[in-house]
Amino acid sequence: MIGHIRRKLAAATDGDRQMVEILIAVLNDRLGAVVAACREALASGTHSRDVILKILARRHDVTPAPCVAVPAALTLSIEPAADCGRYDRLFASCIRASFGPSVIARTRNS
């Protein structure tokens, strides 16, 4: 499997570099896991280093972090509201300060 990947990567300009990174993964994930990831990548029709390393990363046992209770003192009393108009006003004032009011008039007319 790894030999097959090596032959396919030989056609790429950075194929040697990709192959080295795949082989380095053996140090962390064991040879069997890397071979299985190569097999899965080939079965899906690809052979790039990125795909193989992502397959290996998905197989790591990642347990979600435990939920942390938020103290009542840190709870928002007023929820923030999305205000796109505020962004537009801030943007216009920055443009006006940097380039003058004529730039704002030209951008509105276009």
Secondary structure, DSSP 8 states (H G I E B T S, - for coil): -HHHHHHHHTTSTTHHHHHHHHHHHHHHHHHHHHHHHHHHHHHTT---HHHHHHHHHHHS-----------GGGS-SS-----HHHHHHHHHHHHHHHH-HHHHHHHHH-
